[in-house]
Each structure stands twice: as C-alpha cells, then as structure tokens.
Amino acid sequence: MTAEEKELLLARLQSRVRDLKDTASKGQVESFGSFPLDAVIPYIAVYYGASFADTYEVTEKFLEFTFSFKRMQLLTEK
C-alpha cells in the first residue's frame, strides 16, 4: 500500500467514525439497523489503539502496540 493510499484510507476511516459518532450523539440510532457495526468495531479499536499507543508496528500478520502505564498515568507513587 502506498503512502497516498494509506492517507486516503485513514481519512475515510476518520470521516466515517466521526459521522457515526455525530449520528449517535444526536440520538439517531435508528440508522444503525442497516449499518454493519460488527465490521467497523475492529477498525475503531485499531484507530484508538494506535492513537493511545507509545509505538505500533505493522507486521506480516499482526499489528503490535506498545503501551506504557507510566505515560498513561495508570501508575501512582506510593
């Protein structure tokens, strides 16, 4: 996949997620009946996972995310 294709895919995904979020926040959930949420949920997980990860790597079979509990402020001093 070229860099341009990646940019286009990311832009489309962000746009679709934003539209979905706006529709849900307006309470227009009746349109979700025809929308295949089971197909989008993995993409949403990847989008937010990559956003919160310290680093991520795309391998041949997997996406690998690295998280730091310290950076996310989930560890406290005793």
N, CA, C and O atoms as a Tripos MOL2 file, in Angstrom:
@<TRIPOS>MOLECULE
protein
  312   311    78     0     0
PROTEIN
NO_CHARGES

@<TRIPOS>ATOM
      1 N           0.8520   -1.1700    0.0000 N.3       1 MET1
      2 CA          0.0000    0.0000    0.0000 C.3       1 MET1
      3 C           0.8990    1.2350    0.0000 C.2       1 MET1
      4 O           1.8390    1.3290    0.7900 O.2       1 MET1
      5 N           0.6080    2.1620   -0.8770 N.am      2 THR2
      6 CA          1.4230    3.3710   -0.9650 C.3       2 THR2
      7 C           1.0470    4.3460    0.1450 C.2       2 THR2
      8 O           0.0230    4.1860    0.8080 O.2       2 THR2
      9 N           1.8780    5.3400    0.3330 N.am      3 ALA3
     10 CA          1.6230    6.3470    1.3710 C.3       3 ALA3
     11 C           0.3320    7.1080    1.0730 C.2       3 ALA3
     12 O          -0.4220    7.4360    1.9900 O.2       3 ALA3
     13 N           0.0790    7.3870   -0.1970 N.am      4 GLU4
     14 CA         -1.1580    8.0880   -0.5780 C.3       4 GLU4
     15 C          -2.3890    7.2430   -0.2640 C.2       4 GLU4
     16 O          -3.3950    7.7640    0.2160 O.2       4 GLU4
     17 N          -2.3110    5.9490   -0.5310 N.am      5 GLU5
     18 CA         -3.4300    5.0580   -0.2390 C.3       5 GLU5
     19 C          -3.6750    4.9690    1.2610 C.2       5 GLU5
     20 O          -4.8210    4.9400    1.7080 O.2       5 GLU5
     21 N          -2.5920    4.9250    2.0400 N.am      6 LYS6
     22 CA         -2.7350    4.8950    3.4940 C.3       6 LYS6
     23 C          -3.4010    6.1640    3.9970 C.2       6 LYS6
     24 O          -4.2880    6.1100    4.8480 O.2       6 LYS6
     25 N          -2.9710    7.3120    3.4690 N.am      7 GLU7
     26 CA         -3.5660    8.6000    3.8690 C.3       7 GLU7
     27 C          -5.0550    8.6270    3.5270 C.2       7 GLU7
     28 O          -5.8720    9.0690    4.3350 O.2       7 GLU7
     29 N          -5.4040    8.1580    2.3370 N.am      8 LEU8
     30 CA         -6.8000    8.1430    1.9060 C.3       8 LEU8
     31 C          -7.6270    7.2130    2.7900 C.2       8 LEU8
     32 O          -8.7310    7.5690    3.2040 O.2       8 LEU8
     33 N          -7.1030    6.0320    3.0800 N.am      9 LEU9
     34 CA         -7.8050    5.0750    3.9340 C.3       9 LEU9
     35 C          -8.0240    5.6570    5.3250 C.2       9 LEU9
     36 O          -9.1200    5.5570    5.8770 O.2       9 LEU9
     37 N          -6.9850    6.2650    5.8910 N.am     10 LEU10
     38 CA         -7.0970    6.8640    7.2090 C.3      10 LEU10
     39 C          -8.1040    8.0050    7.2050 C.2      10 LEU10
     40 O          -8.8990    8.1240    8.1380 O.2      10 LEU10
     41 N          -8.0860    8.8380    6.1860 N.am     11 ALA11
     42 CA         -9.0370    9.9540    6.0980 C.3      11 ALA11
     43 C         -10.4680    9.4370    6.0070 C.2      11 ALA11
     44 O         -11.3610    9.9740    6.6630 O.2      11 ALA11
     45 N         -10.6950    8.4150    5.2110 N.am     12 ARG12
     46 CA        -12.0400    7.8470    5.0800 C.3      12 ARG12
     47 C         -12.5090    7.2300    6.3900 C.2      12 ARG12
     48 O         -13.6620    7.4010    6.7870 O.2      12 ARG12
     49 N         -11.6090    6.5090    7.0610 N.am     13 LEU13
     50 CA        -11.9560    5.8800    8.3320 C.3      13 LEU13
     51 C         -12.2830    6.9410    9.3760 C.2      13 LEU13
     52 O         -13.2760    6.8210   10.0930 O.2      13 LEU13
     53 N         -11.4610    7.9720    9.4640 N.am     14 GLN14
     54 CA        -11.7130    9.0450   10.4200 C.3      14 GLN14
     55 C         -13.0370    9.7350   10.1280 C.2      14 GLN14
     56 O         -13.7930   10.0430   11.0490 O.2      14 GLN14
     57 N         -13.3190    9.9770    8.8630 N.am     15 SER15
     58 CA        -14.5730   10.6150    8.4810 C.3      15 SER15
     59 C         -15.7670    9.7490    8.8580 C.2      15 SER15
     60 O         -16.7580   10.2470    9.3920 O.2      15 SER15
     61 N         -15.6730    8.4570    8.5830 N.am     16 ARG16
     62 CA        -16.7850    7.5490    8.8830 C.3      16 ARG16
     63 C         -17.0080    7.4280   10.3880 C.2      16 ARG16
     64 O         -18.1500    7.4060   10.8470 O.2      16 ARG16
     65 N         -15.9260    7.3500   11.1520 N.am     17 VAL17
     66 CA        -16.0530    7.2590   12.6070 C.3      17 VAL17
     67 C         -16.6570    8.5430   13.1600 C.2      17 VAL17
     68 O         -17.5090    8.4980   14.0470 O.2      17 VAL17
     69 N         -16.2170    9.6950   12.6370 N.am     18 ARG18
     70 CA        -16.7710   10.9800   13.0660 C.3      18 ARG18
     71 C         -18.2740   11.0590   12.7530 C.2      18 ARG18
     72 O         -19.0670   11.4930   13.5890 O.2      18 ARG18
     73 N         -18.6520   10.6350   11.5440 N.am     19 ASP19
     74 CA        -20.0670   10.6400   11.1590 C.3      19 ASP19
     75 C         -20.8840    9.7310   12.0720 C.2      19 ASP19
     76 O         -21.9840   10.0860   12.4960 O.2      19 ASP19
     77 N         -20.3400    8.5690   12.3650 N.am     20 LEU20
     78 CA        -21.0200    7.6150   13.2400 C.3      20 LEU20
     79 C         -21.1860    8.1920   14.6390 C.2      20 LEU20
     80 O         -22.2480    8.0660   15.2490 O.2      20 LEU20
     81 N         -20.1300    8.8260   15.1430 N.am     21 LYS21
     82 CA        -20.1730    9.4410   16.4710 C.3      21 LYS21
     83 C         -21.1890   10.5820   16.5100 C.2      21 LYS21
     84 O         -21.9390   10.7110   17.4780 O.2      21 LYS21
     85 N         -21.2170   11.4030   15.4740 N.am     22 ASP22
     86 CA        -22.1790   12.5070   15.4060 C.3      22 ASP22
     87 C         -23.6130   11.9950   15.3640 C.2      22 ASP22
     88 O         -24.4940   12.5330   16.0350 O.2      22 ASP22
     89 N         -23.8400   10.9450   14.5670 N.am     23 THR23
     90 CA        -25.1820   10.3540   14.4780 C.3      23 THR23
     91 C         -25.6290    9.8160   15.8320 C.2      23 THR23
     92 O         -26.7710   10.0240   16.2420 O.2      23 THR23
     93 N         -24.7320    9.1290   16.5210 N.am     24 ALA24
     94 CA        -25.0620    8.5610   17.8340 C.3      24 ALA24
     95 C         -25.3140    9.6640   18.8560 C.2      24 ALA24
     96 O         -26.2220    9.5480   19.6800 O.2      24 ALA24
     97 N         -24.5190   10.7350   18.8110 N.am     25 SER25
     98 CA        -24.6900   11.8120   19.7930 C.3      25 SER25
     99 C         -25.9800   12.5890   19.5620 C.2      25 SER25
    100 O         -26.4980   13.2190   20.4840 O.2      25 SER25
    101 N         -26.5030   12.5500   18.3390 N.am     26 LYS26
    102 CA        -27.7840   13.2010   18.0470 C.3      26 LYS26
    103 C         -28.9660   12.3010   18.3990 C.2      26 LYS26
    104 O         -30.1190   12.7250   18.3160 O.2      26 LYS26
    105 N         -28.6810   11.0700   18.7890 N.am     27 GLY27
    106 CA        -29.7420   10.1400   19.1650 C.3      27 GLY27
    107 C         -30.4310    9.5000   17.9830 C.2      27 GLY27
    108 O         -31.5380    8.9810   18.1250 O.2      27 GLY27
    109 N         -29.8090    9.5230   16.8270 N.am     28 GLN28
    110 CA        -30.4090    8.9540   15.6190 C.3      28 GLN28
    111 C         -29.9690    7.5070   15.4310 C.2      28 GLN28
    112 O         -29.4170    7.1410   14.3930 O.2      28 GLN28
    113 N         -30.2170    6.7060   16.4310 N.am     29 VAL29
    114 CA        -29.7400    5.3210   16.4070 C.3      29 VAL29
    115 C         -30.5640    4.4170   15.4990 C.2      29 VAL29
    116 O         -30.1690    3.2760   15.2600 O.2      29 VAL29
    117 N         -31.6780    4.8860   14.9950 N.am     30 GLU30
    118 CA        -32.4730    4.0380   14.1080 C.3      30 GLU30
    119 C         -31.7200    3.7300   12.8160 C.2      30 GLU30
    120 O         -32.0040    2.7230   12.1670 O.2      30 GLU30
    121 N         -30.7690    4.5760   12.4330 N.am     31 SER31
    122 CA        -29.9960    4.3170   11.2150 C.3      31 SER31
    123 C         -28.9430    3.2350   11.4290 C.2      31 SER31
    124 O         -28.3720    2.7420   10.4570 O.2      31 SER31
    125 N         -28.6710    2.8540   12.6790 N.am     32 PHE32
    126 CA        -27.6840    1.8130   12.9410 C.3      32 PHE32
    127 C         -28.1890    0.4400   12.5370 C.2      32 PHE32
    128 O         -27.3860   -0.4790   12.3780 O.2      32 PHE32
    129 N         -29.4880    0.2690   12.3680 N.am     33 GLY33
    130 CA        -30.0420   -1.0270   11.9960 C.3      33 GLY33
    131 C         -29.4920   -1.5470   10.6830 C.2      33 GLY33
    132 O         -29.3170   -2.7550   10.5200 O.2      33 GLY33
    133 N         -29.2150   -0.6500    9.7390 N.am     34 SER34
    134 CA        -28.7040   -1.0650    8.4390 C.3      34 SER34
    135 C         -27.1870   -0.9510    8.3500 C.2      34 SER34
    136 O         -26.6000   -1.2440    7.3080 O.2      34 SER34
    137 N         -26.5580   -0.5290    9.4320 N.am     35 PHE35
    138 CA        -25.1090   -0.3350    9.4180 C.3      35 PHE35
    139 C         -24.4090   -1.5340   10.0470 C.2      35 PHE35
    140 O         -24.7520   -1.9280   11.1620 O.2      35 PHE35
    141 N         -23.4360   -2.1230    9.3550 N.am     36 PRO36
    142 CA        -22.7640   -3.3240    9.8820 C.3      36 PRO36
    143 C         -21.7200   -2.9760   10.9470 C.2      36 PRO36
    144 O         -20.5280   -2.9010   10.6470 O.2      36 PRO36
    145 N         -22.1620   -2.7650   12.1820 N.am     37 LEU37
    146 CA        -21.2480   -2.3880   13.2570 C.3      37 LEU37
    147 C         -20.1700   -3.4340   13.5040 C.2      37 LEU37
    148 O         -19.0450   -3.0900   13.8660 O.2      37 LEU37
    149 N         -20.5040   -4.7080   13.3110 N.am     38 ASP38
    150 CA        -19.5080   -5.7510   13.5480 C.3      38 ASP38
    151 C         -18.3300   -5.6410   12.5830 C.2      38 ASP38
    152 O         -17.2450   -6.1480   12.8690 O.2      38 ASP38
    153 N         -18.5340   -4.9870   11.4500 N.am     39 ALA39
    154 CA        -17.4400   -4.8000   10.5000 C.3      39 ALA39
    155 C         -16.5870   -3.5830   10.8500 C.2      39 ALA39
    156 O         -15.4300   -3.5130   10.4360 O.2      39 ALA39
    157 N         -17.1230   -2.6340   11.5920 N.am     40 VAL40
    158 CA        -16.4170   -1.3880   11.8810 C.3      40 VAL40
    159 C         -15.7050   -1.4170   13.2280 C.2      40 VAL40
    160 O         -14.6850   -0.7480   13.3970 O.2      40 VAL40
    161 N         -16.2130   -2.1690   14.1740 N.am     41 ILE41
    162 CA        -15.6460   -2.1800   15.5240 C.3      41 ILE41
    163 C         -14.1470   -2.5170   15.5260 C.2      41 ILE41
    164 O         -13.4030   -1.8670   16.2610 O.2      41 ILE41
    165 N         -13.6650   -3.4890   14.7500 N.am     42 PRO42
    166 CA        -12.2080   -3.7210   14.7420 C.3      42 PRO42
    167 C         -11.4150   -2.5060   14.2570 C.2      42 PRO42
    168 O         -10.3260   -2.2350   14.7620 O.2      42 PRO42
    169 N         -11.9500   -1.7830   13.2910 N.am     43 TYR43
    170 CA        -11.2600   -0.5940   12.7930 C.3      43 TYR43
    171 C         -11.2230    0.5050   13.8520 C.2      43 TYR43
    172 O         -10.2310    1.2220   13.9800 O.2      43 TYR43
    173 N         -12.2960    0.6290   14.5970 N.am     44 ILE44
    174 CA        -12.3330    1.6160   15.6780 C.3      44 ILE44
    175 C         -11.3140    1.2550   16.7480 C.2      44 ILE44
    176 O         -10.6200    2.1260   17.2730 O.2      44 ILE44
    177 N         -11.2270   -0.0290   17.0700 N.am     45 ALA45
    178 CA        -10.2450   -0.4750   18.0650 C.3      45 ALA45
    179 C          -8.8230   -0.1950   17.5920 C.2      45 ALA45
    180 O          -7.9860    0.2420   18.3820 O.2      45 ALA45
    181 N          -8.5410   -0.4390   16.3220 N.am     46 VAL46
    182 CA         -7.2070   -0.1610   15.7850 C.3      46 VAL46
    183 C          -6.9330    1.3350   15.7910 C.2      46 VAL46
    184 O          -5.8290    1.7590   16.1330 O.2      46 VAL46
    185 N          -7.9220    2.1390   15.4190 N.am     47 TYR47
    186 CA         -7.7470    3.5910   15.3790 C.3      47 TYR47
    187 C          -7.3970    4.1350   16.7640 C.2      47 TYR47
    188 O          -6.4150    4.8610   16.9210 O.2      47 TYR47
    189 N          -8.2030    3.7800   17.7680 N.am     48 TYR48
    190 CA         -7.9350    4.2840   19.1140 C.3      48 TYR48
    191 C          -6.7190    3.6090   19.7340 C.2      48 TYR48
    192 O          -5.9980    4.2400   20.5070 O.2      48 TYR48
    193 N          -6.4770    2.3520   19.4180 N.am     49 GLY49
    194 CA         -5.2840    1.6770   19.9170 C.3      49 GLY49
    195 C          -4.0190    2.3520   19.4210 C.2      49 GLY49
    196 O          -3.0780    2.5590   20.1870 O.2      49 GLY49
    197 N          -3.9940    2.6950   18.1420 N.am     50 ALA50
    198 CA         -2.8330    3.3840   17.5790 C.3      50 ALA50
    199 C          -2.7070    4.7980   18.1400 C.2      50 ALA50
    200 O          -1.5960    5.3060   18.2940 O.2      50 ALA50
    201 N          -3.8200    5.4290   18.4430 N.am     51 SER51
    202 CA         -3.7850    6.7860   18.9850 C.3      51 SER51
    203 C          -3.1860    6.8210   20.3860 C.2      51 SER51
    204 O          -2.4640    7.7580   20.7290 O.2      51 SER51
    205 N          -3.4800    5.8120   21.1960 N.am     52 PHE52
    206 CA         -3.0230    5.8010   22.5830 C.3      52 PHE52
    207 C          -1.7070    5.0360   22.7770 C.2      52 PHE52
    208 O          -1.1070    5.1100   23.8500 O.2      52 PHE52
    209 N          -1.2610    4.3170   21.7740 N.am     53 ALA53
    210 CA         -0.0400    3.5270   21.9170 C.3      53 ALA53
    211 C           1.1990    4.4200   21.8910 C.2      53 ALA53
    212 O           1.2270    5.4540   21.2240 O.2      53 ALA53
    213 N           2.2210    3.9940   22.6340 N.am     54 ASP54
    214 CA          3.5070    4.6880   22.5540 C.3      54 ASP54
    215 C           4.1170    4.4600   21.1740 C.2      54 ASP54
    216 O           4.5940    5.3940   20.5290 O.2      54 ASP54
    217 N           4.0950    3.2220   20.7390 N.am     55 THR55
    218 CA          4.5610    2.8660   19.4010 C.3      55 THR55
    219 C           3.6680    1.7630   18.8550 C.2      55 THR55
    220 O           3.0160    1.0460   19.6140 O.2      55 THR55
    221 N           3.6440    1.6340   17.5530 N.am     56 TYR56
    222 CA          2.9680    0.4950   16.9390 C.3      56 TYR56
    223 C           3.7440    0.0740   15.7060 C.2      56 TYR56
    224 O           4.4180    0.8760   15.0580 O.2      56 TYR56
    225 N           3.6270   -1.2040   15.4040 N.am     57 GLU57
    226 CA          4.3570   -1.7600   14.2750 C.3      57 GLU57
    227 C           3.4130   -2.6720   13.5040 C.2      57 GLU57
    228 O           2.6550   -3.4420   14.0930 O.2      57 GLU57
    229 N           3.4680   -2.5770   12.1940 N.am     58 VAL58
    230 CA          2.6670   -3.4340   11.3290 C.3      58 VAL58
    231 C           3.5650   -4.5670   10.8660 C.2      58 VAL58
    232 O           4.5430   -4.3480   10.1510 O.2      58 VAL58
    233 N           3.2260   -5.7760   11.2810 N.am     59 THR59
    234 CA          3.9840   -6.9440   10.8460 C.3      59 THR59
    235 C           3.1880   -7.6690    9.7720 C.2      59 THR59
    236 O           2.1260   -7.2040    9.3590 O.2      59 THR59
    237 N           3.6990   -8.7990    9.3250 N.am     60 GLU60
    238 CA          3.0230   -9.5150    8.2460 C.3      60 GLU60
    239 C           1.6220   -9.9830    8.6420 C.2      60 GLU60
    240 O           0.6990   -9.9350    7.8280 O.2      60 GLU60
    241 N           1.4580  -10.4370    9.8950 N.am     61 LYS61
    242 CA          0.1580  -10.9650   10.3240 C.3      61 LYS61
    243 C          -0.5400  -10.1240   11.3840 C.2      61 LYS61
    244 O          -1.7520  -10.2460   11.5630 O.2      61 LYS61
    245 N           0.2030   -9.2690   12.0950 N.am     62 PHE62
    246 CA         -0.3760   -8.5940   13.2510 C.3      62 PHE62
    247 C          -0.0400   -7.1100   13.2780 C.2      62 PHE62
    248 O           0.8570   -6.6390   12.5790 O.2      62 PHE62
    249 N          -0.7830   -6.3970   14.1020 N.am     63 LEU63
    250 CA         -0.4450   -5.0350   14.4980 C.3      63 LEU63
    251 C           0.0550   -5.1340   15.9270 C.2      63 LEU63
    252 O          -0.6310   -5.6860   16.7870 O.2      63 LEU63
    253 N           1.2290   -4.6130   16.1880 N.am     64 GLU64
    254 CA          1.8040   -4.7030   17.5260 C.3      64 GLU64
    255 C           1.8230   -3.3180   18.1510 C.2      64 GLU64
    256 O           2.3960   -2.3830   17.5910 O.2      64 GLU64
    257 N           1.1940   -3.1880   19.3140 N.am     65 PHE65
    258 CA          1.1180   -1.9230   20.0280 C.3      65 PHE65
    259 C           1.9450   -2.0110   21.3010 C.2      65 PHE65
    260 O           1.9870   -3.0540   21.9530 O.2      65 PHE65
    261 N           2.6020   -0.9130   21.6510 N.am     66 THR66
    262 CA          3.3600   -0.8310   22.8940 C.3      66 THR66
    263 C           2.7480    0.2700   23.7430 C.2      66 THR66
    264 O           2.6260    1.4100   23.2960 O.2      66 THR66
    265 N           2.3630   -0.0700   24.9660 N.am     67 PHE67
    266 CA          1.7560    0.8900   25.8790 C.3      67 PHE67
    267 C           2.6250    1.0460   27.1170 C.2      67 PHE67
    268 O           3.2760    0.0970   27.5540 O.2      67 PHE67
    269 N           2.6290    2.2270   27.6670 N.am     68 SER68
    270 CA          3.3750    2.5000   28.8890 C.3      68 SER68
    271 C           2.3830    2.9320   29.9630 C.2      68 SER68
    272 O           1.7040    3.9470   29.8160 O.2      68 SER68
    273 N           2.3030    2.1560   31.0460 N.am     69 PHE69
    274 CA          1.4000    2.5110   32.1350 C.3      69 PHE69
    275 C           1.8240    3.8250   32.7800 C.2      69 PHE69
    276 O           0.9860    4.5910   33.2560 O.2      69 PHE69
    277 N           3.1110    4.0750   32.7930 N.am     70 LYS70
    278 CA          3.6350    5.3100   33.3860 C.3      70 LYS70
    279 C           3.1690    6.5180   32.5660 C.2      70 LYS70
    280 O           2.6990    7.5070   33.1280 O.2      70 LYS70
    281 N           3.2970    6.4370   31.2600 N.am     71 ARG71
    282 CA          2.8930    7.5460   30.3950 C.3      71 ARG71
    283 C           1.3850    7.7950   30.4680 C.2      71 ARG71
    284 O           0.9390    8.9410   30.4260 O.2      71 ARG71
    285 N           0.6210    6.7440   30.5740 N.am     72 MET72
    286 CA         -0.8290    6.8870   30.6410 C.3      72 MET72
    287 C          -1.2880    7.2540   32.0490 C.2      72 MET72
    288 O          -2.4860    7.3780   32.3040 O.2      72 MET72
    289 N          -0.3340    7.4270   32.9600 N.am     73 GLN73
    290 CA         -0.5860    7.8240   34.3330 C.3      73 GLN73
    291 C          -1.4950    6.8180   35.0580 C.2      73 GLN73
    292 O          -2.3660    7.1950   35.8410 O.2      73 GLN73
    293 N          -1.2670    5.5440   34.7750 N.am     74 LEU74
    294 CA         -2.0180    4.4980   35.4590 C.3      74 LEU74
    295 C          -1.2630    3.9750   36.6750 C.2      74 LEU74
    296 O          -1.8100    3.2050   37.4640 O.2      74 LEU74
    297 N          -0.0050    4.3910   36.8260 N.am     75 LEU75
    298 CA          0.7860    4.0150   37.9930 C.3      75 LEU75
    299 C           0.9080    5.2410   38.8920 C.2      75 LEU75
    300 O           1.1200    6.3560   38.4140 O.2      75 LEU75
    301 N           0.7770    5.0300   40.1570 N.am     76 THR76
    302 CA          0.8880    6.1400   41.1160 C.3      76 THR76
    303 C           2.0440    5.8740   42.0660 C.2      76 THR76
    304 O           2.4230    4.7250   42.2920 O.2      76 THR76
    305 N           2.5960    6.9360   42.6170 N.am     77 GLU77
    306 CA          3.6660    6.8020   43.6030 C.3      77 GLU77
    307 C           3.0610    6.3790   44.9330 C.2      77 GLU77
    308 O           1.9850    6.8440   45.3110 O.2      77 GLU77
    309 N           3.7590    5.4940   45.6410 N.am     78 LYS78
    310 CA          3.2560    5.0670   46.9600 C.3      78 LYS78
    311 C           3.9170    5.8750   48.0400 C.2      78 LYS78
    312 O           3.6340    5.6740   49.2210 O.2      78 LYS78
@<TRIPOS>BOND
     1     1     2 1
     2     2     3 1
     3     3     4 2
     4     3     5 am
     5     5     6 1
     6     6     7 1
     7     7     8 2
     8     7     9 am
     9     9    10 1
    10    10    11 1
    11    11    12 2
    12    11    13 am
    13    13    14 1
    14    14    15 1
    15    15    16 2
    16    15    17 am
    17    17    18 1
    18    18    19 1
    19    19    20 2
    20    19    21 am
    21    21    22 1
    22    22    23 1
    23    23    24 2
    24    23    25 am
    25    25    26 1
    26    26    27 1
    27    27    28 2
    28    27    29 am
    29    29    30 1
    30    30    31 1
    31    31    32 2
    32    31    33 am
    33    33    34 1
    34    34    35 1
    35    35    36 2
    36    35    37 am
    37    37    38 1
    38    38    39 1
    39    39    40 2
    40    39    41 am
    41    41    42 1
    42    42    43 1
    43    43    44 2
    44    43    45 am
    45    45    46 1
    46    46    47 1
    47    47    48 2
    48    47    49 am
    49    49    50 1
    50    50    51 1
    51    51    52 2
    52    51    53 am
    53    53    54 1
    54    54    55 1
    55    55    56 2
    56    55    57 am
    57    57    58 1
    58    58    59 1
    59    59    60 2
    60    59    61 am
    61    61    62 1
    62    62    63 1
    63    63    64 2
    64    63    65 am
    65    65    66 1
    66    66    67 1
    67    67    68 2
    68    67    69 am
    69    69    70 1
    70    70    71 1
    71    71    72 2
    72    71    73 am
    73    73    74 1
    74    74    75 1
    75    75    76 2
    76    75    77 am
    77    77    78 1
    78    78    79 1
    79    79    80 2
    80    79    81 am
    81    81    82 1
    82    82    83 1
    83    83    84 2
    84    83    85 am
    85    85    86 1
    86    86    87 1
    87    87    88 2
    88    87    89 am
    89    89    90 1
    90    90    91 1
    91    91    92 2
    92    91    93 am
    93    93    94 1
    94    94    95 1
    95    95    96 2
    96    95    97 am
    97    97    98 1
    98    98    99 1
    99    99   100 2
   100    99   101 am
   101   101   102 1
   102   102   103 1
   103   103   104 2
   104   103   105 am
   105   105   106 1
   106   106   107 1
   107   107   108 2
   108   107   109 am
   109   109   110 1
   110   110   111 1
   111   111   112 2
   112   111   113 am
   113   113   114 1
   114   114   115 1
   115   115   116 2
   116   115   117 am
   117   117   118 1
   118   118   119 1
   119   119   120 2
   120   119   121 am
   121   121   122 1
   122   122   123 1
   123   123   124 2
   124   123   125 am
   125   125   126 1
   126   126   127 1
   127   127   128 2
   128   127   129 am
   129   129   130 1
   130   130   131 1
   131   131   132 2
   132   131   133 am
   133   133   134 1
   134   134   135 1
   135   135   136 2
   136   135   137 am
   137   137   138 1
   138   138   139 1
   139   139   140 2
   140   139   141 am
   141   141   142 1
   142   142   143 1
   143   143   144 2
   144   143   145 am
   145   145   146 1
   146   146   147 1
   147   147   148 2
   148   147   149 am
   149   149   150 1
   150   150   151 1
   151   151   152 2
   152   151   153 am
   153   153   154 1
   154   154   155 1
   155   155   156 2
   156   155   157 am
   157   157   158 1
   158   158   159 1
   159   159   160 2
   160   159   161 am
   161   161   162 1
   162   162   163 1
   163   163   164 2
   164   163   165 am
   165   165   166 1
   166   166   167 1
   167   167   168 2
   168   167   169 am
   169   169   170 1
   170   170   171 1
   171   171   172 2
   172   171   173 am
   173   173   174 1
   174   174   175 1
   175   175   176 2
   176   175   177 am
   177   177   178 1
   178   178   179 1
   179   179   180 2
   180   179   181 am
   181   181   182 1
   182   182   183 1
   183   183   184 2
   184   183   185 am
   185   185   186 1
   186   186   187 1
   187   187   188 2
   188   187   189 am
   189   189   190 1
   190   190   191 1
   191   191   192 2
   192   191   193 am
   193   193   194 1
   194   194   195 1
   195   195   196 2
   196   195   197 am
   197   197   198 1
   198   198   199 1
   199   199   200 2
   200   199   201 am
   201   201   202 1
   202   202   203 1
   203   203   204 2
   204   203   205 am
   205   205   206 1
   206   206   207 1
   207   207   208 2
   208   207   209 am
   209   209   210 1
   210   210   211 1
   211   211   212 2
   212   211   213 am
   213   213   214 1
   214   214   215 1
   215   215   216 2
   216   215   217 am
   217   217   218 1
   218   218   219 1
   219   219   220 2
   220   219   221 am
   221   221   222 1
   222   222   223 1
   223   223   224 2
   224   223   225 am
   225   225   226 1
   226   226   227 1
   227   227   228 2
   228   227   229 am
   229   229   230 1
   230   230   231 1
   231   231   232 2
   232   231   233 am
   233   233   234 1
   234   234   235 1
   235   235   236 2
   236   235   237 am
   237   237   238 1
   238   238   239 1
   239   239   240 2
   240   239   241 am
   241   241   242 1
   242   242   243 1
   243   243   244 2
   244   243   245 am
   245   245   246 1
   246   246   247 1
   247   247   248 2
   248   247   249 am
   249   249   250 1
   250   250   251 1
   251   251   252 2
   252   251   253 am
   253   253   254 1
   254   254   255 1
   255   255   256 2
   256   255   257 am
   257   257   258 1
   258   258   259 1
   259   259   260 2
   260   259   261 am
   261   261   262 1
   262   262   263 1
   263   263   264 2
   264   263   265 am
   265   265   266 1
   266   266   267 1
   267   267   268 2
   268   267   269 am
   269   269   270 1
   270   270   271 1
   271   271   272 2
   272   271   273 am
   273   273   274 1
   274   274   275 1
   275   275   276 2
   276   275   277 am
   277   277   278 1
   278   278   279 1
   279   279   280 2
   280   279   281 am
   281   281   282 1
   282   282   283 1
   283   283   284 2
   284   283   285 am
   285   285   286 1
   286   286   287 1
   287   287   288 2
   288   287   289 am
   289   289   290 1
   290   290   291 1
   291   291   292 2
   292   291   293 am
   293   293   294 1
   294   294   295 1
   295   295   296 2
   296   295   297 am
   297   297   298 1
   298   298   299 1
   299   299   300 2
   300   299   301 am
   301   301   302 1
   302   302   303 1
   303   303   304 2
   304   303   305 am
   305   305   306 1
   306   306   307 1
   307   307   308 2
   308   307   309 am
   309   309   310 1
   310   310   311 1
   311   311   312 2
@<TRIPOS>SUBSTRUCTURE
     1 MET1         2 RESIDUE 1 A MET
     2 THR2         6 RESIDUE 1 A THR
     3 ALA3        10 RESIDUE 1 A ALA
     4 GLU4        14 RESIDUE 1 A GLU
     5 GLU5        18 RESIDUE 1 A GLU
     6 LYS6        22 RESIDUE 1 A LYS
     7 GLU7        26 RESIDUE 1 A GLU
     8 LEU8        30 RESIDUE 1 A LEU
     9 LEU9        34 RESIDUE 1 A LEU
    10 LEU10       38 RESIDUE 1 A LEU
    11 ALA11       42 RESIDUE 1 A ALA
    12 ARG12       46 RESIDUE 1 A ARG
    13 LEU13       50 RESIDUE 1 A LEU
    14 GLN14       54 RESIDUE 1 A GLN
    15 SER15       58 RESIDUE 1 A SER
    16 ARG16       62 RESIDUE 1 A ARG
    17 VAL17       66 RESIDUE 1 A VAL
    18 ARG18       70 RESIDUE 1 A ARG
    19 ASP19       74 RESIDUE 1 A ASP
    20 LEU20       78 RESIDUE 1 A LEU
    21 LYS21       82 RESIDUE 1 A LYS
    22 ASP22       86 RESIDUE 1 A ASP
    23 THR23       90 RESIDUE 1 A THR
    24 ALA24       94 RESIDUE 1 A ALA
    25 SER25       98 RESIDUE 1 A SER
    26 LYS26      102 RESIDUE 1 A LYS
    27 GLY27      106 RESIDUE 1 A GLY
    28 GLN28      110 RESIDUE 1 A GLN
    29 VAL29      114 RESIDUE 1 A VAL
    30 GLU30      118 RESIDUE 1 A GLU
    31 SER31      122 RESIDUE 1 A SER
    32 PHE32      126 RESIDUE 1 A PHE
    33 GLY33      130 RESIDUE 1 A GLY
    34 SER34      134 RESIDUE 1 A SER
    35 PHE35      138 RESIDUE 1 A PHE
    36 PRO36      142 RESIDUE 1 A PRO
    37 LEU37      146 RESIDUE 1 A LEU
    38 ASP38      150 RESIDUE 1 A ASP
    39 ALA39      154 RESIDUE 1 A ALA
    40 VAL40      158 RESIDUE 1 A VAL
    41 ILE41      162 RESIDUE 1 A ILE
    42 PRO42      166 RESIDUE 1 A PRO
    43 TYR43      170 RESIDUE 1 A TYR
    44 ILE44      174 RESIDUE 1 A ILE
    45 ALA45      178 RESIDUE 1 A ALA
    46 VAL46      182 RESIDUE 1 A VAL
    47 TYR47      186 RESIDUE 1 A TYR
    48 TYR48      190 RESIDUE 1 A TYR
    49 GLY49      194 RESIDUE 1 A GLY
    50 ALA50      198 RESIDUE 1 A ALA
    51 SER51      202 RESIDUE 1 A SER
    52 PHE52      206 RESIDUE 1 A PHE
    53 ALA53      210 RESIDUE 1 A ALA
    54 ASP54      214 RESIDUE 1 A ASP
    55 THR55      218 RESIDUE 1 A THR
    56 TYR56      222 RESIDUE 1 A TYR
    57 GLU57      226 RESIDUE 1 A GLU
    58 VAL58      230 RESIDUE 1 A VAL
    59 THR59      234 RESIDUE 1 A THR
    60 GLU60      238 RESIDUE 1 A GLU
    61 LYS61      242 RESIDUE 1 A LYS
    62 PHE62      246 RESIDUE 1 A PHE
    63 LEU63      250 RESIDUE 1 A LEU
    64 GLU64      254 RESIDUE 1 A GLU
    65 PHE65      258 RESIDUE 1 A PHE
    66 THR66      262 RESIDUE 1 A THR
    67 PHE67      266 RESIDUE 1 A PHE
    68 SER68      270 RESIDUE 1 A SER
    69 PHE69      274 RESIDUE 1 A PHE
    70 LYS70      278 RESIDUE 1 A LYS
    71 ARG71      282 RESIDUE 1 A ARG
    72 MET72      286 RESIDUE 1 A MET
    73 GLN73      290 RESIDUE 1 A GLN
    74 LEU74      294 RESIDUE 1 A LEU
    75 LEU75      298 RESIDUE 1 A LEU
    76 THR76      302 RESIDUE 1 A THR
    77 GLU77      306 RESIDUE 1 A GLU
    78 LYS78      310 RESIDUE 1 A LYS
